[in-house]
Amino acid sequence: MARKTPSRLELRKQIEAAETKKKKTADGDGATKKKKATKKKATRTKRAKAKDPQRKRLIWGVYSASMKEEGRFAYDEREKAEAMLTHLRARSKKPYFIQPIKEAITEPLPEDGE
C-alpha cells in the first residue's frame, strides 16, 4: 500500500518544534557562548545624478538588403528618399528599403574667434 506523504503544514510544525527544542537546550546550557551583537553603521549610498536625456533627431535612411546605407535624408525630405528608392529599384533587381534612423544631436563647439 502506498504511503501518504505528510502535508507541508505538518512538516512545518515538526521543524518548528525541533527548532524550539534546540533553542531551549542551547539557552539552558552554560557552555555555549553568546556573541556580542555589533551594530553596523548605516552607510549612505550615493545617488547618481539624473542625466539629461540625449537629444536625437529622426532621419530617413535608404538601405540595400545587405544593410549597406545608400543615402540619408532629413525627416522632412521623405519624398526625396522615396525617389532615390524607386531609382535604385529600377536600376537593379536588389531589394532596397527606407528605414528611420535616430541619431544623437551633437552641439557644435564654440569657436575661440567669436
KARADA-V805769 format. One record per residue. N is the residue number from 0. RES is the residue in three letters. PSI is psi in degrees with one decimal (* if undefined). Layout:
n=N res=RES psi=PSI
n=N res=RES psi=PSI
//
This chain:
n=0 res=MET psi=141.8
n=1 res=ALA psi=144.4
n=2 res=ARG psi=142.9
n=3 res=LYS psi=129.3
n=4 res=THR psi=139.8
n=5 res=PRO psi=147.9
n=6 res=SER psi=162.5
n=7 res=ARG psi=-33.4
n=8 res=LEU psi=-43.3
n=9 res=GLU psi=-41.9
n=10 res=LEU psi=-40.4
n=11 res=ARG psi=-41.3
n=12 res=LYS psi=-40.5
n=13 res=GLN psi=-40.7
n=14 res=ILE psi=-43.6
n=15 res=GLU psi=-39.2
n=16 res=ALA psi=-40.4
n=17 res=ALA psi=-38.1
n=18 res=GLU psi=-42.5
n=19 res=THR psi=-36.6
n=20 res=LYS psi=-39.8
n=21 res=LYS psi=-39.7
n=22 res=LYS psi=-39.9
n=23 res=LYS psi=-40.8
n=24 res=THR psi=-34.6
n=25 res=ALA psi=-38.0
n=26 res=ASP psi=-38.4
n=27 res=GLY psi=-22.4
n=28 res=ASP psi=124.3
n=29 res=GLY psi=-14.0
n=30 res=ALA psi=-24.5
n=31 res=THR psi=137.8
n=32 res=LYS psi=138.0
n=33 res=LYS psi=137.3
n=34 res=LYS psi=145.0
n=35 res=LYS psi=137.4
n=36 res=ALA psi=121.3
n=37 res=THR psi=134.8
n=38 res=LYS psi=134.4
n=39 res=LYS psi=140.6
n=40 res=LYS psi=138.1
n=41 res=ALA psi=119.9
n=42 res=THR psi=137.7
n=43 res=ARG psi=135.7
n=44 res=THR psi=139.9
n=45 res=LYS psi=131.2
n=46 res=ARG psi=137.1
n=47 res=ALA psi=140.9
n=48 res=LYS psi=141.1
n=49 res=ALA psi=124.6
n=50 res=LYS psi=144.7
n=51 res=ASP psi=139.3
n=52 res=PRO psi=139.3
n=53 res=GLN psi=133.2
n=54 res=ARG psi=137.3
n=55 res=LYS psi=157.0
n=56 res=ARG psi=154.9
n=57 res=LEU psi=129.9
n=58 res=ILE psi=160.6
n=59 res=TRP psi=132.4
n=60 res=GLY psi=135.8
n=61 res=VAL psi=124.4
n=62 res=TYR psi=153.2
n=63 res=SER psi=176.9
n=64 res=ALA psi=-24.9
n=65 res=SER psi=18.1
n=66 res=MET psi=26.2
n=67 res=LYS psi=128.2
n=68 res=GLU psi=123.2
n=69 res=GLU psi=-27.6
n=70 res=GLY psi=157.6
n=71 res=ARG psi=139.9
n=72 res=PHE psi=149.3
n=73 res=ALA psi=163.0
n=74 res=TYR psi=-36.0
n=75 res=ASP psi=0.6
n=76 res=GLU psi=41.4
n=77 res=ARG psi=-36.5
n=78 res=GLU psi=-39.5
n=79 res=LYS psi=-38.7
n=80 res=ALA psi=-41.1
n=81 res=GLU psi=-33.8
n=82 res=ALA psi=-42.1
n=83 res=MET psi=-38.1
n=84 res=LEU psi=-46.5
n=85 res=THR psi=-35.8
n=86 res=HIS psi=-44.7
n=87 res=LEU psi=-38.8
n=88 res=ARG psi=-36.2
n=89 res=ALA psi=-32.0
n=90 res=ARG psi=-37.8
n=91 res=SER psi=170.8
n=92 res=LYS psi=-3.8
n=93 res=LYS psi=146.6
n=94 res=PRO psi=136.5
n=95 res=TYR psi=155.8
n=96 res=PHE psi=163.9
n=97 res=ILE psi=137.4
n=98 res=GLN psi=136.7
n=99 res=PRO psi=143.7
n=100 res=ILE psi=132.1
n=101 res=LYS psi=117.4
n=102 res=GLU psi=147.0
n=103 res=ALA psi=140.0
n=104 res=ILE psi=119.1
n=105 res=THR psi=128.7
n=106 res=GLU psi=134.5
n=107 res=PRO psi=141.9
n=108 res=LEU psi=139.3
n=109 res=PRO psi=139.1
n=110 res=GLU psi=153.9
n=111 res=ASP psi=-28.7
n=112 res=GLY psi=-21.0
n=113 res=GLU psi=*
//
